[in-house]
Amino acid sequence: MANQENQNALFEQMIAFIRKQYEEAPYPVEYDEVECFEEMLPVRDGVRLRTVFYFPKTDGKKSFPTIVQRTCYPDMERMIRINAEELAKRGFGFVYQYCRGVGGSEGIWRPNDNDRSDGKDFLDHLNGMDRIECMGYQGASYLAFTGWVMADILPEKVKSLYLTVYGTDRHTSAYKDGLFRHDILTAWAMGNAGRPITADYMESCRYRPHVEVDKALWGGELDWYRDWITNTSRTDPYWNEGFWYMLSQIPRKINIPVYIGEGWYDHHLGSALKSYIALSEKAKAHSVLEIGPWNHSGMPCIYGHTHRNAHGNSALKTLDWFTATLKNKELPEPKVRFYMIGADEWLERSSYPFVPDEEACFYLSGRSAADRAYALEAEPQADGQTGYVYDPDDPVPSHGAESLFATQSEIGSLKQPECGFRDDVISFVSEPVETELDIIGQIKARLFVSSDAEDTAFTIKVMEVFPDGSAYNIRNGITTLAYRNGSPERITYTPNSVVEIVIDTWDVAWRIRKGSRIRVDISSSNFPEYAVHSNFPGIWSLQEKTRKANQTVYFGKDHPSCLILPISKSG
């Protein structure tokens, strides 16, 4: 009961927060009264979908610029209605529809499959309504997916898109070098299976062989989840034919302005950035990419830093975008705007991907830097090596990460344990930096490694260590020997042979303060952000057993392992 009361109190706080955002936005109320009605709109196969309309209350003859969206989350209805009411008071229509099988819509819920055709029928119906002057599509997360999935087949009244915390490259959302992102898609599958699942989440993630978890713990087979967890390679037909390939190609076919909103610690960031890059030149010429210091819910999640300027007013952004594109019929100027952590500043670039002015390399060294830590040096030092035993049955827990969703308490830039907190995590620490370092772009580590397993994983965690000794994670990265160096398909590895691997991270903008140190931890697991590698070759979800692996990291002039930071000189 107490937990339910806490959830209700939190929900009421969210409602009040949404209202306050509209009150603070410089868009006055134009209409004191709002009318609301519902219809069960049929789609092409006869299924009827519950559709809710909000308009400013007039004589019924006036047409309005209208914001539309489709959703699969009935629990969010009250928040959607708050936004609908506030937007209608400010001169917009607002229409939302529930996906089939949820929220009062007929049919059977099955993620993704019907949203393109159902959404197209929905928009075509609205396109023929006299009360709708023009339309803009808005959505976050799955609600953004329902916009992306039909963005290349829009009727003529749709003039712009406002899509946040979602991207069209599903393989990027699901995998990093053959390891599945449990905390996104396993958690989502358990909550959206179309039936209640009460199994323990962590137990579900650990279940082996994981391909059987649905029947063993979830009450029956989920074929769409099995597809996700068994198609590990980017070259698999599952990702290169049919639905997911079609979705990945849609940005190239869009011809209207798109606002793409993201967070440095949102699990869809990597996919969304690929969607922005893939936009057609016509769309990109009037589109905006904005990245804040936020998680999937749009809340700041950076700790140890001043962040007075980190909060965003989502209501204001929505009103700005649709007032410009729908009411004023404007084509926005293109913009890439992002927040720099540590500087508490918003910066702009003319394009993305970011191109660094230079790369700063910090080389792994065998010299002692601190208690239970090795050094990071400006140049390669004497040849050496260090190692650890990786046990898949005792993985390193995720603590501070950008690709988490269900494990809410571990999302973002969190204070990290001291060096040596585990025997299977090896730390390297630099001397204090003499000037500020502005990191803008993709951090990488080039490592020379070996293992006595036929396949295994290696991870990095990059941190800023403040003068007081506290360390906060900047970025994580992971790779496997089977998918090393960006291989789109599985390759072989000869046990105990030394190979060069590159571990890259998602982009970030971060100012390292003068006097801070840089730390990188190397290990072989990061759970449940990623599936635990069994140390056996093959598809991860088919592995029935695990084994320990002896991991070795080499450094020095013959093996110049290093951390590579993309540095901007202009801030």
N, C-alpha and C positions, 0 to 999 in steps of 0.2 A: 504493500500500500504506500509506504513512504517513498519507494522508488518511483511509483506512478505519479505521486504528488510532485516529486522533484521534476519529472519530465513535463508535467502540465505547467509548472511554474516556469520552466525554461522555454516552453512553447509560447507562453504569454509574454515573456520578455522579448522573444523574437518578433511577435506581432507588434508590440509597442515600438520596437526598433525600426520595423518597416514603416510604420506610420510616421515616426519622427523623421525618417529620411525624406519622405515626401513633404513634410512640413518645412524642412530646412532647404529644400530645393527652390530656386527662384522661378517657380512656375505656379502662378496663383490658380485657385479654383475658379473655373469658368461656369460650371453648372452645379447647382446645389443638390439636384436630385438625379438619381441614376435608376435606370430600369434594367431588370434582369429577367431573362426567360430561358427555357431549355427546350431542345428538340432532340429527337432520336433520328439522326441523319443516316440514311441508308448508304452503303457502299456497293461496289459493283457486284458482289456475290449475295447481296440481300441482307447481310448483317447490318444491324442498326447500332450506331455509336452515339453515346450520350454527349451532347454538345451544349455548352453554356455560353449565352450571349450577354454582354454588358454594353449599354450605350448611354450617353447622356440623355436625360429625359427631355424630349421635345415633342413636337406635333407628329413625329414619326416620318416626316418627309425629308428631313435633312440627312445628308450622307456624311460620314466621318472617316478620317484616316483610322485604320483599325490594326491593332496588334493581335497576332494569333499565335497559338501554340498547341501542341499535343503532348499529353502526359500519361505515364503509366503508374503514377504514385497517388492513390486516393488520400493517403495521410497528409498530403501537402495541400489539400483543397482549400482549407481556410486561408492559408498564405496566398494562394493564387487569387482567391476572391478579394482579399485586401488590396492586392496590386490592381486587380481589375477595377474595383471601385475607385481607387485613387486616380487611376489613369482616365477613367470615364469622366470624373469630375474636372479633369484638365483637358477635355475635348477629344479624347480618343475613344473609339470602340475597342472592345477587348473580347475575344472569343477563344475558348479553350475546349478541347475535345479529349475524351479518354480513349486510350488505345483499346482495341478489342479485348474483351474478357476481363476488364478491370473497371472500377469506378462507376458501374452502372451500364457499361457498354456490353452489348451482346457478343457472342462468340467465345472462342477459346484463346486465352493468353499464351502467346509464345513469343519470346523476345525477338525483336528485329524483323521477323519474317514478313509481316503484313504492313509495316509502317510506311513503305514507299507507296504502295497502291492505295491504302486507306487514306494516307495523307494527301495524295493527289486528288482523290475524290472529294475530300474535305475542302481543299482550297478551290477546286473547280466550282463547288457549290457556293462558297463565299464570293467567288469572283462574279457570280451572276446576281448578287444581292444589291439592290439599289441603295441600301443604307450604308454600304461599304464603298467609300470613295477610292481608297487604295489600301494596301496592306504591307505590314512588315512582320517578319517571323522572328519570334524571340524564344529562347530556351537555354537552360543550363543542364549539363550532364546528359541524361537520357533524353531530356526535352530538347537539348541541342541536337542530339542524334536525329530526332524526328524531323528536324529542319534540314540538316545536312543531307539526309537520305533522299530528299526530293528536290534539292536545290538546283538541279539541272533540268527540271521539268515543271517549273513554276508558271502559273497563269500570269497574264500581263499586268494585273493589278498589284502583284507583289513587287515592291520597289527596293527593299533592302532586307538584310538578315542581321540579327544580333545573337550570336551563338557563343556561349561561354563554357569553359571546362569540359571540352570534348574535342576529339579529333577523328579524322576519317581513316587513319592508318591503324587498323585493329591489331595487326601483328606487333606493332610498337607498343600498344597498350597492354598486350598480353605477355610479351616475352622480352627478355634480354639475353641474347646469346644462348638460347636453348633452355633457359630457366624461367618458369612460369611465375607471374606476379600474383601470388596467392591473395595478398591482402586487398587486391582490387577485385579479381574475377571469381575466386572461390567464395569470398564473402558475398559478392553480389549474387552469385548463383544460388547460394543458400537462402537469401532473402527474397528472391524473385523466381522461385521454382514453380509458382502456381499452386503451391501447397505449403502448409506449415512445416518447417524443418527445425527440430529442437536439438539436434546433435551439437555437441561441443565443437566450436569453430577450430580451435587448435588441434584437437584430436582429428578432425576432418582433414586439416592440412597435412598432418603427419601420416595419414593412413596409407599403407602400401599393400598391394599396388594401388596407386591413387585412382587409376581408371575404374576401380570397383567401389569407390567411396559412396557413390550415389545409391547403389543397391545395398551396400553394407550398413550405411548410417543414415541415409536421407529418404528411405522409403520407396525407392524405385529409380529406374534409369532415367537420366537426363541426357538425351542424345546430343543436344547442342553443347552441353558442357563437355562431354566426351570428345566432341570435335575440337574444342578449344585446347584441351590438355594433351591430345595425341598428335596434333599437327605443329611440331616444334620449329621446323625449318621455314624460312621465308620463301623458299622455292617450292614448298608443298602446293599442290593444286588447290587445296582448300583456300589459300590466301591469294591465289593467282587466277582463279576462275570463279564464276558465280557471284554471290552476294557481296562478300568482303572486298573482292577485286573491284566490283562495280562502285562500291562506296569510296574506295581509295582514289578512283578516277574522277569523282564528281567535282572537286575543286577546280579542275582544269576547264570545266564546262560552264562555270558560273559567270554571269555577265552583269551582276548587280553588286553594289557595295556590301561588304561584310565587315562587321565588327567582331573580332575574335578576342575574347577576354580569357586570361589565364592567370595562374599563380605559380610562383617558383616552387611551391610545395604542393602542387596539385598533381595527382597521379595521371592525368591526361595531358600533361604539358608536352611530352615528347611527340605524341601523335598530333596535337594541335599545331605545333610548330611546323611539322611536315605538311599539314593542311594549308597553312599560310604560304609556305614556299610553293606549293602546287597550284595556288590560285592562278587563273588566267590573267594575262596582262591587263585586260579590260577591267576585271574585278579589282585587281591589286592597285590599279591607278586611283581608286577611290575607297580603299579599305583601310582599316585600323587594326593593328595588333597591340594589345596592352597586357603587360605582365606585372602583377603586383606581388608583394611578399606574403601571399595568401595560401591557404589550403583549399580544398575542394569546396568548402562552404563560404569562401570569400573572406575568411578571418585571418588577420596577421598571425603568423606562427614563428616569429623570430625572437630569440631570447638572448639576453646579454647585450642587446643593442638598443639605443634610443630609436623609437619609431613613431614619433609624433605625426609624421606625414604618411604613415603606412595605411591608414584607414581609407577606404573608398566608399562613396555614396552610390550604391547600385541604382537607386531610384533616379538620381540626378543623371547618371550615365545613360540610362534608358530614355529619359525624357530628352536629353540633349540629342541623342542619336535619331530618335524617331521624329522629333520636332524638325530637325534638319532634313531628313530624307523623305518624310511623309507630308508634314504640314508645309514646309518651305520649299519642297521639291529640289533640294540642293544635292549636289554630288560632293561628298566630303573630300578634303585633302588627305592624301595618304600619310600614314604616320605609324612609326614603331615607337611606342612609349613604354618605359619600364622603370621599375624601382630598384635603386642600388642599395642593398643591405649594407649597413655600417656607415654609409654616408647620409642616410635618411633623406635621399633626394630622388626626384623623378628625372629621368633623362630621356632624350629622344634621338633616334637615328633615322636616316632616310630609307634604310632597307634592312632586311634580315635574310641570310645569316650574318651574324656579327663577324667582322674581320679584325683581329687584334693588331695593334701597332707592333707588338713584339711578343715573343714567348720567353718566359722566365723558367729556366730549368733548375731543379733542385735534385741533386744526385744522392742516391742512397749510399751510405757509408757504414763501415763497421765500427767507426769511432763511437765511443759512448757520449751521448748528448745529455742525458739526465738519468735518473734512477730508472732502470729497466727500459731504456730507450736508446736506439741508435741515432746517428746524426744524418741530417740532410745538408749537403755541401754545395758550394757554387760550382765546383769542378769534380770530375771523377777522381776517386782516391785509390788506395791500394785494393787489389782484388780480394774478395772475400765472399762469404755466404752465411746465411742464417736459415733456420728452418723451424718447423713445428709439426705436430701431428693433428690432422683434421679428422674428427669423429662425427659423422653425420647424425649420430644419435644424441649428440650434445652440441647443437648448432649455436652460433653467436646470435643472441636475440637482437632484433631490429630496435634501435633506439636513436631517434632523430633521422628522418628520411623524407624523400620527396615522392616516393612511389607507394605510400601507404594510404589506406582508406578506412578499413574496419578498426584497425588498432589506433584509435584516435589519439590516445595519450602519447604516442611515439612519433607523431607527425611534426615535421618542421625542424628548425635548427635548435637542438637541445644541448644542454651542458653534458659533456661526455665524461666517462670514467677516466681515472688517471692511467698513465702508461703502465702496462704490465697487469692490467686487471684480469686478463686470462692468458694462459700459456699458449693458446692458439691464435693470439692476436699480437703481431709484431709492430712496434711503433718506431717511427723515424721523425726526428724533430730538428728544425733549423735553428740557427742563431736568430736573435731579434732582427727584424728587417729595419733598414736604415731610413727608408722613405715609405710613404703610403703606396700600396699596390692596388690598383683598380683592376679587378678581374671581371672581364665582360666576355662571355662566350663559354666554350666547352673545355673543361679541365680534363687532362689525360694523364695516365701513368704508363710509361714504357718499362716493362719488367722482363728480366730474364729468369726463367723458372724451370723447375723440373718436379716430377711427381713419380711415385712408384705405382700409381694407378693408370689404367688405360685412358681414363677421362676423369676430370675433376674440375673444381671451380677455384677461382681466385677473386678476391674482393679488395677494394680500397675504400677508405673513408678519409676525406680531406677535412682538416679543421684549422681554425684560427685559435691560437693559444694566447690569451691576454697576458699582460705583464704580471697579473696576480696569480697566474698559473691555471686559471679556468679555461677550458677548451670547448668550443662550440662547432658542431659539424657544419660544413659548407655544402659538400656533395658526397654521394656514395657512387660506387660503380662496381660492376661484376662482369665476369666473363667465364667461359669454360674453354678447356683445351679443344673440345670438339668444334666449337664455333669461334675459335681465336681469330683475332685481327679482322673481324667483320665478315667472316665467311658466311654466306647465306645458307649454306647447307653443311651437314656434319662431315668433318674430316678426321683422319686418324691421328693418333699420337703414340709414339714408342715410349713405353715407361722408362724413366730415369734419363731420358735425353733432355738436353737444355734447349728451350725454345724461347723466342722473343714473343711477348704478348703485349697488346695495347688495350688498356681498360679505359674507356671513355665514360663521361658523365653527361647528364643533360646540362644545357646552358644555365648560367647563373650570372648575376651582377652583384659583386661583393667587394667592398673596400676593406682591405687589411690595414689596420692602423700601424703607424710607425711605432716600433718597439714590440709589436706582437711577434710571435713565432708561428711557423707553419708546421703542422703535424700531419703525417699520413700513416694510417694503420692498415696493415695488410693481413688478410685472413682468407677463409674459404667459405664463409656462410654468412647469411644475413636474413634471418627467418623471423616472421613470415612474409617480409617484403618479397622474398623470392623463395621458390621451392628449394628444399634441401637436396644438394647433389649427393647421390648414393655412392659415388666413386666407381661406378660401373658405367660402361659405355651404353649408348642407346637412348631411346625415348624415356624421359624422366618418369612419366606417369605409369610406365609398364614395369618399373623396377620393383622387385619383391623383397630385396635384401640390401644391406649396406655393408661397407667395409671401411676400416680406417685407412688413411693415406698419409704417407710421409712427404711433406711439401718442403721445397727448398727455393729460396730466393737468392740470386747471385747479384753482385755489384762490383764496381771497380772499372778500370780502364778497358778490360777485355769484355766486361758485361756492364755497360753504362746504364743501369736501371735508374730511372729518374721520374720525378713528378713535373708535369709541364703545365704552366699557368698562362692563359691568354691575357695579356696586359694591354690596357688602354691608357694612352698618355693624355687624352683629352677629357677624361671623365665621362 
